[in-house]
């Protein structure tokens, strides 16, 4: 059986990832592929419990290292119980955030020692890296405005200051520059249709498929 492909979507707050994940799932299924969509933190029963600890409460609730450890605990559960079994079964997995978010949020946003994050990554993730990562980019103020309109309540990170979010944005862009074979930056300032077209073009080009 052919192993499934692993696609992750990354970016700052309010970048529109959820909408594009649904559209990409529809397009991949229309092309005959079996698709699973999931998210981080979360994606598994234990991961969802950890998610609640991370996305709610006071902005200073956790130290950066505590956040990174919680994220990687949730990620290990997610990988072992959801992502790896799906990929082994030939299912394509689309994940709303993955390890790049930990590097961006904790490593760049909070200024944590990035080598510690890299060590955690090697321990927990090993060689299971995405086949393709789409990094949704838009100005910080526009993203936070969209996130405020969304009003989902999981707003702990959204309430962090503009300086944090600007460091976060630069972190994602630097990750893309360091990993050009895996990452594609998507201009998220356009309307839903324009962004979807850019997403589909990137998936088709990077993964060598018709979409």
Backbone as a printed PyTorch tensor [residue, N CA C, xyz], in Angstrom:
tensor([[[  0.8460,  -1.2020,   0.0000],
         [  0.0000,   0.0000,   0.0000],
         [  0.8810,   1.2520,   0.0000]],

        [[  0.5080,   2.2270,  -0.8180],
         [  1.2560,   3.4710,  -0.8840],
         [  0.9890,   4.3110,   0.3580]],

        [[  2.0500,   4.7900,   0.9760],
         [  1.9200,   5.6120,   2.1680],
         [  1.2610,   6.9430,   1.8130]],

        [[  0.4390,   7.4600,   2.7330],
         [ -0.1910,   8.7490,   2.5160],
         [  0.8110,   9.8920,   2.5840]],

        [[  0.3800,  11.0660,   2.1860],
         [  1.2230,  12.2620,   2.2430],
         [  0.7580,  13.1280,   3.4030]],

        [[  1.7140,  13.8770,   3.9560],
         [  1.4900,  14.6620,   5.1620],
         [  1.6710,  16.1350,   4.8260]],

        [[  0.5710,  16.8940,   4.9150],
         [  0.5730,  18.3250,   4.5970],
         [  0.2240,  19.1050,   5.8560]],

        [[  1.0150,  20.1320,   6.1620],
         [  0.7130,  20.9800,   7.3120],
         [  0.4910,  22.4110,   6.8550]],

        [[ -0.3900,  23.1010,   7.5640],
         [ -0.6580,  24.5140,   7.3130],
         [ -0.2550,  25.3010,   8.5510]],

        [[  0.5190,  26.3510,   8.3330],
         [  1.0630,  27.1390,   9.4340],
         [  0.7960,  28.6190,   9.1970]],

        [[  1.0200,  29.4140,  10.2290],
         [  0.8600,  30.8570,  10.1080],
         [  0.3900,  31.4680,  11.4000]],

        [[  0.3570,  32.7890,  11.4200],
         [ -0.0770,  33.5110,  12.6110],
         [ -1.5720,  33.4340,  12.8140]],

        [[ -2.0230,  34.1800,  13.8040],
         [ -3.4480,  34.1770,  14.1430],
         [ -4.2720,  34.8200,  13.0290]],

        [[ -5.4400,  34.2270,  12.7440],
         [ -6.3630,  34.8070,  11.7810],
         [ -5.9530,  34.6820,  10.3290]],

        [[ -5.0810,  33.7180,  10.0260],
         [ -4.5730,  33.6060,   8.6590],
         [ -5.5250,  32.8840,   7.7120]],

        [[ -6.5980,  32.2760,   8.2300],
         [ -7.5770,  31.6230,   7.3640],
         [ -7.2760,  30.1740,   7.0580]],

        [[ -6.4940,  29.5290,   7.8920],
         [ -6.0980,  28.1530,   7.6190],
         [ -7.2810,  27.1860,   7.6270]],

        [[ -8.1860,  27.3550,   8.5630],
         [ -9.3000,  26.4040,   8.7010],
         [-10.1430,  26.3350,   7.4350]],

        [[-10.4460,  27.4970,   6.8630],
         [-11.2290,  27.5390,   5.6200],
         [-10.4900,  26.8360,   4.4990]],

        [[ -9.1950,  27.0910,   4.3750],
         [ -8.4220,  26.5060,   3.2830],
         [ -8.2050,  25.0090,   3.4600]],

        [[ -8.1250,  24.5540,   4.6970],
         [ -8.0150,  23.1140,   4.9370],
         [ -9.2450,  22.3940,   4.4000]],

        [[-10.4160,  22.9400,   4.6660],
         [-11.6560,  22.3140,   4.1850],
         [-11.6930,  22.2810,   2.6620]],

        [[-11.2710,  23.3690,   2.0150],
         [-11.2810,  23.4180,   0.5500],
         [-10.2530,  22.4610,  -0.0450]],

        [[ -9.0860,  22.3780,   0.5780],
         [ -8.0550,  21.4700,   0.0820],
         [ -8.4890,  20.0210,   0.2510]],

        [[ -9.1160,  19.7220,   1.3630],
         [ -9.6290,  18.3610,   1.5900],
         [-10.6090,  17.9800,   0.4900]],

        [[-11.5280,  18.8890,   0.1680],
         [-12.5060,  18.6130,  -0.8900],
         [-11.8090,  18.3490,  -2.2270]],

        [[-10.7980,  19.1590,  -2.5390],
         [-10.1000,  19.0060,  -3.8200],
         [ -9.3460,  17.6790,  -3.8890]],

        [[ -8.6930,  17.3050,  -2.8070],
         [ -7.9460,  16.0430,  -2.7910],
         [ -8.8910,  14.8460,  -2.8690]],

        [[-10.0120,  14.9300,  -2.1670],
         [-10.9850,  13.8320,  -2.2330],
         [-11.5970,  13.7200,  -3.6160]],

        [[-11.8210,  14.8590,  -4.2670],
         [-12.3640,  14.8330,  -5.6280],
         [-11.3930,  14.1830,  -6.6050]],

        [[-10.1000,  14.1940,  -6.2520],
         [ -9.1040,  13.5620,  -7.1120],
         [ -8.8870,  12.0980,  -6.7460]],

        [[ -9.7130,  11.5810,  -5.8430],
         [ -9.6940,  10.1590,  -5.5270],
         [ -8.8780,   9.7570,  -4.3200]],

        [[ -8.4340,  10.7230,  -3.5220],
         [ -7.6110,  10.4070,  -2.3600],
         [ -8.4490,  10.3880,  -1.0860]],

        [[ -8.0540,   9.5470,  -0.1430],
         [ -8.6660,   9.5310,   1.1800],
         [ -7.9210,  10.5310,   2.0460]],

        [[ -8.6710,  11.4120,   2.7320],
         [ -8.0550,  12.5330,   3.4430],
         [ -8.5540,  12.6080,   4.8790]],

        [[ -7.6240,  12.8420,   5.7920],
         [ -7.9470,  13.1010,   7.1980],
         [ -7.4830,  14.5040,   7.5370]],

        [[ -8.3590,  15.3100,   8.1270],
         [ -7.9510,  16.6220,   8.6240],
         [ -7.8700,  16.5690,  10.1450]],

        [[ -6.8860,  17.2500,  10.6940],
         [ -6.6870,  17.2450,  12.1320],
         [ -6.0210,  18.5560,  12.5350]],

        [[ -5.6710,  18.6980,  13.8230],
         [ -5.1250,  19.9820,  14.2670],
         [ -4.1720,  19.7880,  15.4430]],

        [[ -3.3650,  20.8240,  15.6420],
         [ -2.5070,  20.8860,  16.8190],
         [ -2.5740,  22.2870,  17.4230]],

        [[ -2.3600,  22.3930,  18.7600],
         [ -2.3630,  21.2450,  19.6640],
         [ -3.7300,  20.5790,  19.6630]],

        [[ -3.7320,  19.2920,  19.8700],
         [ -4.9860,  18.5330,  19.8450],
         [ -4.8550,  17.3230,  18.9590]],

        [[ -5.9610,  16.9720,  18.3070],
         [ -5.9250,  15.8860,  17.3440],
         [ -6.1300,  14.5050,  17.9080]],

        [[ -5.9370,  14.3510,  19.1990],
         [ -6.1840,  13.0800,  19.8870],
         [ -6.8720,  13.4180,  21.2030]],

        [[ -7.4940,  12.4480,  21.8780],
         [ -8.1670,  12.7810,  23.1450],
         [ -7.2430,  13.4720,  24.1470]],

        [[ -6.0480,  12.9120,  24.3460],
         [ -5.1160,  13.5460,  25.2720],
         [ -4.6300,  14.8860,  24.7690]],

        [[ -4.4000,  14.9680,  23.4590],
         [ -3.9450,  16.2210,  22.8700],
         [ -4.9570,  17.3400,  23.0170]],

        [[ -6.2410,  17.0050,  22.9080],
         [ -7.2720,  18.0270,  23.0570],
         [ -7.3290,  18.5500,  24.4950]],

        [[ -7.0720,  17.6820,  25.4660],
         [ -7.0270,  18.1410,  26.8530],
         [ -5.8630,  19.1040,  27.0570]],

        [[ -4.7230,  18.7760,  26.4610],
         [ -3.5790,  19.6720,  26.5610],
         [ -3.8510,  20.9880,  25.8340]],

        [[ -4.5420,  20.9040,  24.6970],
         [ -4.8940,  22.1310,  23.9610],
         [ -5.6120,  23.1230,  24.8730]],

        [[ -6.5490,  22.6450,  25.6500],
         [ -7.3090,  23.5260,  26.5340],
         [ -6.3930,  24.2620,  27.5040]],

        [[ -5.3190,  23.6020,  27.9340],
         [ -4.3730,  24.2370,  28.8370],
         [ -3.5790,  25.3370,  28.1450]],

        [[ -3.3360,  25.1790,  26.8510],
         [ -2.4680,  26.1020,  26.1270],
         [ -3.1950,  27.3140,  25.5490]],

        [[ -4.4190,  27.1340,  25.0970],
         [ -5.0780,  28.2180,  24.3470],
         [ -6.0410,  29.0420,  25.1890]],

        [[ -6.2040,  28.6840,  26.4550],
         [ -7.0760,  29.4360,  27.3520],
         [ -6.2910,  29.9330,  28.5620]],

        [[ -6.8440,  30.9270,  29.2410],
         [ -6.2290,  31.4220,  30.4610],
         [ -5.3680,  32.6550,  30.2410]],

        [[ -4.6570,  33.0460,  31.2810],
         [ -3.8290,  34.2480,  31.2510],
         [ -2.6620,  34.0710,  30.2830]],

        [[ -2.2350,  35.1710,  29.6720],
         [ -1.1350,  35.0930,  28.7090],
         [  0.1630,  34.6300,  29.3690]],

        [[  0.3290,  34.9130,  30.6550],
         [  1.5540,  34.5040,  31.3520],
         [  1.3630,  33.2020,  32.1300]],

        [[  0.4010,  32.4110,  31.7330],
         [  0.0660,  31.1800,  32.4460],
         [  1.2420,  30.2020,  32.4900]],

        [[  2.0280,  30.1330,  31.4060],
         [  3.1090,  29.1610,  31.2940],
         [  4.4260,  29.8380,  30.9660]],

        [[  5.5080,  29.2230,  31.4190],
         [  6.8330,  29.5820,  30.9410],
         [  7.0070,  28.9990,  29.5280]],

        [[  7.8500,  29.6190,  28.6880],
         [  8.0240,  29.1070,  27.3250],
         [  8.4030,  27.6290,  27.2640]],

        [[  9.3090,  27.1780,  28.1350],
         [  9.6830,  25.7690,  28.1160],
         [  8.4950,  24.8870,  28.4720]],

        [[  7.6710,  25.3210,  29.4160],
         [  6.4730,  24.5510,  29.7700],
         [  5.5500,  24.4310,  28.5710]],

        [[  5.3740,  25.5230,  27.8270],
         [  4.5380,  25.4820,  26.6250],
         [  5.1000,  24.4980,  25.6060]],

        [[  6.4020,  24.5560,  25.3980],
         [  7.0200,  23.6510,  24.4240],
         [  6.8400,  22.1960,  24.8440]],

        [[  7.0260,  21.9040,  26.1150],
         [  6.8630,  20.5310,  26.6000],
         [  5.4240,  20.0590,  26.4510]],

        [[  4.4740,  20.9340,  26.7520],
         [  3.0650,  20.5750,  26.5870],
         [  2.7500,  20.3130,  25.1120]],

        [[  3.2540,  21.1670,  24.2350],
         [  3.0130,  20.9720,  22.8100],
         [  3.5880,  19.6500,  22.3230]],

        [[  4.7800,  19.3210,  22.7570],
         [  5.3780,  18.0750,  22.2930],
         [  4.7520,  16.8450,  22.9440]],

        [[  4.2300,  16.9800,  24.1440],
         [  3.4630,  15.8710,  24.7300],
         [  2.2120,  15.6100,  23.9060]],

        [[  1.4900,  16.6730,  23.5620],
         [  0.3020,  16.5290,  22.7230],
         [  0.6790,  15.9860,  21.3500]],

        [[  1.8110,  16.4340,  20.8120],
         [  2.2440,  16.0010,  19.4750],
         [  2.5740,  14.5120,  19.4510]],

        [[  3.2070,  14.0240,  20.5120],
         [  3.5420,  12.5960,  20.5450],
         [  2.2710,  11.7510,  20.5270]],

        [[  1.2800,  12.1280,  21.3370],
         [ -0.0050,  11.4220,  21.3390],
         [ -0.6420,  11.4620,  19.9570]],

        [[ -0.6010,  12.6300,  19.3500],
         [ -1.2090,  12.8490,  18.0360],
         [ -0.5400,  11.9760,  16.9700]],

        [[  0.7860,  11.9810,  16.9810],
         [  1.5230,  11.1850,  16.0060],
         [  1.2390,   9.6970,  16.1620]],

        [[  1.3590,   9.2050,  17.3810],
         [  1.2520,   7.7720,  17.6150],
         [ -0.1670,   7.2410,  17.4100]],

        [[ -1.1670,   8.0280,  17.7600],
         [ -2.5380,   7.5370,  17.7600],
         [ -3.3580,   7.9500,  16.5430]],

        [[ -2.8960,   8.9750,  15.8250],
         [ -3.6990,   9.4780,  14.7050],
         [ -2.8830,   9.5790,  13.4060]],

        [[ -1.8230,  10.3820,  13.4130],
         [ -1.1290,  10.7090,  12.1640],
         [ -0.4360,   9.5040,  11.5550]],

        [[  0.4080,   8.8250,  12.3140],
         [  1.1600,   7.7060,  11.7510],
         [  0.2670,   6.5540,  11.2990]],

        [[ -0.7490,   6.1500,  12.0840],
         [ -1.6360,   5.0970,  11.5780],
         [ -2.3440,   5.4840,  10.2850]],

        [[ -2.7560,   6.7560,  10.1820],
         [ -3.4380,   7.2070,   8.9630],
         [ -2.4870,   7.1640,   7.7700]],

        [[ -1.2730,   7.6740,   7.9200],
         [ -0.3080,   7.6640,   6.8190],
         [  0.0200,   6.2360,   6.3990]],

        [[  0.1870,   5.3570,   7.3740],
         [  0.4960,   3.9580,   7.0540],
         [ -0.6410,   3.2810,   6.2970]],

        [[ -1.8700,   3.7580,   6.5280],
         [ -3.0320,   3.1910,   5.8390],
         [ -3.2580,   3.8060,   4.4620]],

        [[ -2.3750,   4.7150,   4.0500],
         [ -2.5050,   5.3280,   2.7350],
         [ -3.3210,   6.6000,   2.7110]],

        [[ -3.7330,   7.0870,   3.8730],
         [ -4.5390,   8.3030,   3.9670],
         [ -3.6500,   9.5370,   3.9130]],

        [[ -4.1160,  10.5470,   3.1950],
         [ -3.4360,  11.8430,   3.2060],
         [ -3.8850,  12.6050,   4.4510]],

        [[ -2.9340,  13.1610,   5.1780],
         [ -3.2290,  13.8820,   6.4200],
         [ -2.9520,  15.3670,   6.2170]],

        [[ -3.9620,  16.1970,   6.4910],
         [ -3.8030,  17.6540,   6.4720],
         [ -3.9440,  18.1340,   7.9090]],

        [[ -2.8970,  18.7680,   8.4240],
         [ -2.8890,  19.1680,   9.8320],
         [ -2.7930,  20.6860,   9.9650]],

        [[ -3.7140,  21.2470,  10.7290],
         [ -3.7120,  22.6650,  11.0810],
         [ -2.6920,  22.8570,  12.2050]],

        [[ -1.4930,  23.2660,  11.8360],
         [ -0.3220,  23.4560,  12.6970],
         [  0.3650,  22.1230,  12.9920]],

        [[  1.7060,  22.2300,  13.1080],
         [  2.5140,  21.0980,  13.5300],
         [  3.7670,  21.6740,  14.1870]],

        [[  4.9000,  21.0280,  14.0420],
         [  6.0800,  21.4000,  14.8110],
         [  6.6000,  22.7980,  14.4930]],

        [[  6.3980,  23.2910,  13.2820],
         [  6.8590,  24.6490,  12.9700],
         [  6.2140,  25.6820,  13.8860]],

        [[  4.9920,  25.4190,  14.3290],
         [  4.3390,  26.3630,  15.2360],
         [  5.0470,  26.4420,  16.5750]],

        [[  5.5530,  25.3180,  17.0740],
         [  6.2860,  25.3660,  18.3310],
         [  7.5560,  26.1910,  18.1730]],

        [[  8.2710,  25.9700,  17.0820],
         [  9.4710,  26.7670,  16.8440],
         [  9.1210,  28.2460,  16.7030]],

        [[  8.0480,  28.5590,  15.9770],
         [  7.6840,  29.9540,  15.7540],
         [  7.1570,  30.6160,  17.0260]],

        [[  6.2310,  29.9560,  17.7060],
         [  5.6070,  30.5650,  18.8850],
         [  6.5530,  30.6180,  20.0750]],

        [[  7.1520,  29.4820,  20.4030],
         [  8.0090,  29.4610,  21.5810],
         [  9.4380,  29.9120,  21.2550]],

        [[  9.9740,  29.4720,  20.1060],
         [ 11.3510,  29.8090,  19.7700],
         [ 11.5400,  31.2480,  19.3350]],

        [[ 10.6420,  31.7440,  18.4690],
         [ 10.7540,  33.1180,  17.9920],
         [  9.8840,  34.0710,  18.8160]],

        [[  8.6210,  33.7360,  18.9930],
         [  7.7180,  34.6290,  19.7230],
         [  8.1480,  34.8630,  21.1550]],

        [[  8.4800,  33.7900,  21.8680],
         [  8.8750,  33.8940,  23.2730],
         [ 10.3850,  33.9610,  23.4750]],

        [[ 11.1570,  33.7660,  22.4150],
         [ 12.6010,  33.8690,  22.5410],
         [ 13.2600,  32.7100,  23.2590]],

        [[ 12.6280,  31.5540,  23.2620],
         [ 13.1870,  30.3750,  23.9090],
         [ 14.3970,  29.8580,  23.1260]],

        [[ 15.3170,  29.2000,  23.8090],
         [ 16.4800,  28.5820,  23.1730],
         [ 16.0030,  27.5830,  22.1160]],

        [[ 16.3020,  27.8630,  20.8600],
         [ 15.7640,  27.0400,  19.7660],
         [ 16.4130,  25.6600,  19.7100]],

        [[ 17.6150,  25.5370,  20.2400],
         [ 18.2580,  24.2260,  20.2390],
         [ 17.4960,  23.2520,  21.1360]],

        [[ 16.9230,  23.7400,  22.2230],
         [ 16.0980,  22.8750,  23.0800],
         [ 14.8980,  22.3610,  22.2980]],

        [[ 14.2850,  23.2450,  21.5140],
         [ 13.1350,  22.8330,  20.6970],
         [ 13.5750,  21.8080,  19.6580]],

        [[ 14.7170,  22.0300,  19.0340],
         [ 15.2110,  21.0620,  18.0450],
         [ 15.4640,  19.6990,  18.6870]],

        [[ 15.9490,  19.6810,  19.9220],
         [ 16.1850,  18.4110,  20.6090],
         [ 14.8690,  17.7150,  20.9190]],

        [[ 13.8880,  18.4840,  21.3620],
         [ 12.5620,  17.9080,  21.5960],
         [ 12.0010,  17.3270,  20.3060]],

        [[ 12.2190,  18.0390,  19.2250],
         [ 11.7070,  17.5840,  17.9260],
         [ 12.3310,  16.2430,  17.5390]],

        [[ 13.6320,  16.1460,  17.6840],
         [ 14.2960,  14.8920,  17.3340],
         [ 13.7950,  13.7370,  18.2050]],

        [[ 13.5470,  14.0070,  19.4730],
         [ 13.0780,  12.9750,  20.3920],
         [ 11.6600,  12.5260,  20.0610]],

        [[ 10.7680,  13.4660,  19.8100],
         [  9.3380,  13.1640,  19.6700],
         [  8.9510,  12.8530,  18.2290]],

        [[  9.4270,  13.6350,  17.2790],
         [  8.9910,  13.5290,  15.8880],
         [  9.9220,  12.6410,  15.0670]],

        [[ 11.1990,  12.7060,  15.3530],
         [ 12.1520,  11.9040,  14.5860],
         [ 12.1500,  12.2930,  13.1230]],

        [[ 11.8840,  11.3250,  12.2490],
         [ 11.9130,  11.5520,  10.8080],
         [ 10.5360,  11.8180,  10.2160]],

        [[  9.5040,  11.9000,  11.0430],
         [  8.1400,  12.0910,  10.5220],
         [  7.8700,  13.5730,  10.2890]],

        [[  8.5020,  14.1290,   9.2860],
         [  8.2870,  15.5240,   8.9510],
         [  7.2810,  15.6370,   7.8050]],

        [[  6.6150,  16.7750,   7.6820],
         [  5.6390,  16.9380,   6.6020],
         [  6.2670,  16.8100,   5.2210]],

        [[  5.4840,  16.3220,   4.2790],
         [  5.8990,  16.3400,   2.8800],
         [  5.8220,  17.7540,   2.3140]],

        [[  4.9000,  18.5310,   2.8420],
         [  4.6910,  19.9030,   2.3820],
         [  4.1330,  20.7330,   3.5330]],

        [[  4.6840,  21.9300,   3.7060],
         [  4.1660,  22.8810,   4.6880],
         [  3.8000,  24.1710,   3.9720]],

        [[  2.5590,  24.5930,   4.1200],
         [  2.0770,  25.8530,   3.5610],
         [  2.0350,  26.8760,   4.6870]],

        [[  2.8000,  27.9560,   4.5270],
         [  2.8690,  28.9870,   5.5630],
         [  2.0640,  30.1930,   5.0950]],

        [[  0.9570,  30.4460,   5.7800],
         [  0.0470,  31.5270,   5.4140],
         [  0.5530,  32.8240,   6.0350]],

        [[  0.7930,  33.8010,   5.1880],
         [  1.3960,  35.0480,   5.6460],
         [  0.4910,  36.2320,   5.3550]],

        [[  0.3120,  37.0840,   6.3690],
         [ -0.3830,  38.3520,   6.1960],
         [  0.0550,  39.2870,   7.3020]],

        [[ -0.1470,  40.6050,   7.1430],
         [  0.2610,  41.5400,   8.1920],
         [ -0.3910,  41.1990,   9.5290]],

        [[  0.3590,  41.4200,  10.5910],
         [ -0.0950,  41.0350,  11.9250],
         [ -1.4240,  41.6830,  12.2840]],

        [[ -1.5470,  42.9810,  12.0340],
         [ -2.7810,  43.6770,  12.4310],
         [ -4.0010,  43.1010,  11.7270]],

        [[ -3.8520,  42.7560,  10.4450],
         [ -4.9700,  42.1750,   9.6910],
         [ -5.3460,  40.8160,  10.2520]],

        [[ -4.3510,  40.0060,  10.6000],
         [ -4.6370,  38.6890,  11.1610],
         [ -5.3350,  38.7720,  12.4990]],

        [[ -4.8820,  39.6790,  13.3530],
         [ -5.5100,  39.8100,  14.6680],
         [ -6.9280,  40.3540,  14.5550]],

        [[ -7.1500,  41.2230,  13.5740],
         [ -8.5130,  41.7240,  13.3410],
         [ -9.4310,  40.5880,  12.9110]],

        [[ -8.9670,  39.7500,  12.0000],
         [ -9.7600,  38.5880,  11.5750],
         [-10.0270,  37.6520,  12.7540]],

        [[ -8.9860,  37.4250,  13.5580],
         [ -9.1430,  36.5200,  14.6890],
         [-10.1460,  37.0630,  15.6860]],

        [[-10.1610,  38.3930,  15.8820],
         [-11.1170,  38.9930,  16.8010],
         [-12.5430,  38.8480,  16.3090]],

        [[-12.7290,  38.9990,  14.9870],
         [-14.0560,  38.8210,  14.3970],
         [-14.5210,  37.3780,  14.5440]],

        [[-13.5650,  36.4370,  14.4170],
         [-13.8810,  35.0100,  14.5180],
         [-14.4820,  34.6700,  15.8720]],

        [[-13.9270,  35.2340,  16.9530],
         [-14.5010,  35.1040,  18.2890],
         [-14.7010,  33.6920,  18.7780]],

        [[-13.6880,  32.8450,  18.6570],
         [-13.8400,  31.4590,  19.0710],
         [-13.5480,  31.2240,  20.5470]],

        [[-13.0030,  32.2250,  21.2420],
         [-12.7740,  32.0790,  22.6650],
         [-11.4030,  31.5420,  23.0280]],

        [[-10.7700,  30.7540,  22.1370],
         [ -9.4360,  30.2290,  22.4090],
         [ -8.4170,  31.3050,  22.0270]],

        [[ -8.3310,  32.3230,  22.8630],
         [ -7.6400,  33.5430,  22.4370],
         [ -6.4290,  33.8910,  23.2800]],

        [[ -5.8650,  32.9360,  23.9890],
         [ -4.7200,  33.2650,  24.8470],
         [ -3.5740,  33.8690,  24.0340]],

        [[ -3.2330,  33.2690,  22.9090],
         [ -2.1410,  33.7980,  22.1030],
         [ -2.5360,  35.0780,  21.3790]],

        [[ -3.7810,  35.1740,  20.9840],
         [ -4.2280,  36.3860,  20.3090],
         [ -4.0740,  37.6060,  21.2060]],

        [[ -4.1670,  37.4070,  22.5390],
         [ -4.0680,  38.5190,  23.4850],
         [ -2.6300,  38.9130,  23.8100]],

        [[ -1.6740,  38.2130,  23.2490],
         [ -0.2790,  38.6110,  23.4350],
         [  0.0180,  39.8210,  22.5510]],

        [[  1.0250,  40.5980,  22.9080],
         [  1.2590,  41.8980,  22.2880],
         [  1.6890,  41.8340,  20.8400]],

        [[  1.6410,  43.0090,  20.1920],
         [  2.0240,  43.1060,  18.7770],
         [  3.4740,  42.6920,  18.5520]],

        [[  4.3430,  43.0050,  19.4980],
         [  5.7480,  42.6180,  19.3310],
         [  5.8750,  41.1000,  19.2340]],

        [[  5.1300,  40.3930,  20.0730],
         [  5.1380,  38.9310,  20.0230],
         [  4.6960,  38.4510,  18.6500]],

        [[  3.6110,  39.0150,  18.1430],
         [  3.0540,  38.5530,  16.8640],
         [  3.9540,  38.9170,  15.6860]],

        [[  4.6520,  40.0380,  15.7780],
         [  5.6040,  40.3750,  14.7190],
         [  6.7930,  39.4250,  14.7340]],

        [[  7.2780,  39.0560,  15.9190],
         [  8.3570,  38.0620,  15.9950],
         [  7.8830,  36.7200,  15.4700]],

        [[  6.6340,  36.3930,  15.7600],
         [  6.0380,  35.1470,  15.2870],
         [  6.0020,  35.1130,  13.7580]],

        [[  5.5430,  36.2030,  13.1640],
         [  5.4790,  36.2640,  11.7010],
         [  6.8620,  36.1030,  11.0860]],

        [[  7.8360,  36.8220,  11.6220],
         [  9.1980,  36.7170,  11.0960],
         [  9.7530,  35.3090,  11.2940]],

        [[  9.3660,  34.6720,  12.3960],
         [  9.8010,  33.3050,  12.6370],
         [  9.3080,  32.3550,  11.5690]],

        [[  8.0380,  32.4460,  11.2370],
         [  7.4980,  31.5830,  10.1810],
         [  8.1900,  31.8320,   8.8430]],

        [[  8.4290,  33.1000,   8.5180],
         [  9.0830,  33.4110,   7.2500],
         [ 10.5260,  32.9050,   7.2260]],

        [[ 11.1970,  32.9710,   8.3610],
         [ 12.5650,  32.4500,   8.4170],
         [ 12.5760,  30.9270,   8.2860]],

        [[ 11.6080,  30.2700,   8.9110],
         [ 11.4840,  28.8150,   8.7510],
         [ 11.3150,  28.4660,   7.2760]],

        [[ 10.4760,  29.2330,   6.5780],
         [ 10.2700,  28.9820,   5.1450],
         [ 11.5620,  29.1680,   4.3580]],

        [[ 12.3270,  30.1960,   4.7070],
         [ 13.5900,  30.4350,   3.9960],
         [ 14.5940,  29.3040,   4.2410]],

        [[ 14.5770,  28.7440,   5.4380],
         [ 15.5250,  27.6820,   5.7900],
         [ 15.1410,  26.3320,   5.1920]],

        [[ 13.8700,  26.1570,   4.8530],
         [ 13.3950,  24.8610,   4.3590],
         [ 12.6050,  25.0400,   3.0570]],

        [[ 13.2490,  25.5420,   2.0060],
         [ 12.5160,  25.8530,   0.7700],
         [ 11.9510,  24.6330,   0.0570]],

        [[ 12.5660,  23.4680,   0.2280],
         [ 12.0530,  22.2730,  -0.4430],
         [ 10.7310,  21.8210,   0.1640]],

        [[ 10.5450,  22.0810,   1.4500],
         [  9.3290,  21.6280,   2.1530],
         [  8.2820,  22.7220,   2.2590]],

        [[  8.7000,  23.9620,   2.3640],
         [  7.7780,  25.0550,   2.6970],
         [  7.4290,  25.9200,   1.4920]],

        [[  6.2000,  26.3740,   1.4730],
         [  5.7300,  27.3290,   0.4640],
         [  4.9510,  28.4180,   1.1950]],

        [[  5.3540,  29.6680,   0.9830],
         [  4.6510,  30.7890,   1.6080],
         [  3.4480,  31.1570,   0.7530]],

        [[  2.2870,  31.2500,   1.3940],
         [  1.0330,  31.5950,   0.7250],
         [  0.6160,  33.0030,   1.1520]],

        [[  0.4030,  33.8780,   0.1840],
         [ -0.1000,  35.2250,   0.4830],
         [ -1.5530,  35.0950,   0.9250]],

        [[ -1.7920,  35.3370,   2.2160],
         [ -3.1310,  35.1430,   2.7800],
         [ -3.9570,  36.4180,   2.8070]],

        [[ -3.4980,  37.4620,   2.1090],
         [ -4.2370,  38.7220,   2.1270],
         [ -5.3950,  38.7430,   1.1390]],

        [[ -5.3950,  37.8310,   0.1830],
         [ -6.4370,  37.8310,  -0.8390],
         [ -7.7430,  37.2410,  -0.3630]],

        [[ -8.7290,  37.1780,  -1.2830],
         [-10.0030,  36.5730,  -0.9140],
         [ -9.8590,  35.0560,  -0.8780]],

        [[-10.9040,  34.3870,  -0.4220],
         [-10.8420,  32.9360,  -0.2150],
         [-10.4890,  32.2040,  -1.5030]],

        [[-11.0800,  32.6320,  -2.6100],
         [-10.8270,  31.9680,  -3.8870],
         [ -9.3900,  32.1100,  -4.3480]],

        [[ -8.8310,  33.3070,  -4.2070],
         [ -7.4570,  33.5400,  -4.6390],
         [ -6.4800,  32.7340,  -3.7900]],

        [[ -6.7300,  32.6940,  -2.4940],
         [ -5.8490,  31.9310,  -1.6080],
         [ -5.9630,  30.4360,  -1.9110]],

        [[ -7.1970,  29.9620,  -2.1470],
         [ -7.3930,  28.5480,  -2.4760],
         [ -6.6530,  28.1710,  -3.7470]],

        [[ -6.6610,  29.0440,  -4.7430],
         [ -5.9500,  28.7610,  -5.9850],
         [ -4.4490,  28.6540,  -5.7290]],

        [[ -3.9150,  29.5440,  -4.9040],
         [ -2.4880,  29.4960,  -4.5680],
         [ -2.1520,  28.2090,  -3.8130]],

        [[ -3.0330,  27.8030,  -2.9120],
         [ -2.8310,  26.5630,  -2.1590],
         [ -2.8160,  25.3670,  -3.0980]],

        [[ -3.8130,  25.2790,  -3.9670],
         [ -3.9080,  24.1400,  -4.8800],
         [ -2.7150,  24.0980,  -5.8380]],

        [[ -2.2790,  25.2610,  -6.3060],
         [ -1.1080,  25.3070,  -7.1920],
         [  0.1420,  24.8140,  -6.4650]],

        [[  0.2880,  25.2200,  -5.1940],
         [  1.4680,  24.8230,  -4.4270],
         [  1.4680,  23.3240,  -4.1650]],

        [[  0.3090,  22.7780,  -3.8130],
         [  0.2120,  21.3410,  -3.5480],
         [  0.5100,  20.5470,  -4.8140]],

        [[ -0.0730,  20.9510,  -5.9200],
         [  0.1490,  20.2410,  -7.1810],
         [  1.6110,  20.3010,  -7.5970]],

        [[  2.2170,  21.4730,  -7.4800],
         [  3.6020,  21.6440,  -7.9120],
         [  4.5870,  20.9220,  -7.0050]],

        [[  4.4490,  21.1210,  -5.7030],
         [  5.4130,  20.5570,  -4.7490],
         [  5.3040,  19.0420,  -4.6540]],

        [[  4.0860,  18.5190,  -4.7490],
         [  3.9040,  17.0720,  -4.5820],
         [  3.7750,  16.3230,  -5.9020]],

        [[  3.7960,  17.0660,  -7.0090],
         [  3.7850,  16.4120,  -8.3090],
         [  2.4960,  15.6840,  -8.6260]],

        [[  1.3580,  16.3210,  -8.3080],
         [  0.0570,  15.6990,  -8.5550],
         [ -0.8250,  16.6340,  -9.3760]],

        [[ -1.8740,  16.0880,  -9.9600],
         [ -2.8910,  16.8970, -10.6250],
         [ -3.9720,  17.2170,  -9.6140]],

        [[ -4.3380,  18.4890,  -9.5510],
         [ -5.3410,  18.9020,  -8.5630],
         [ -6.2450,  19.9590,  -9.1630]]])
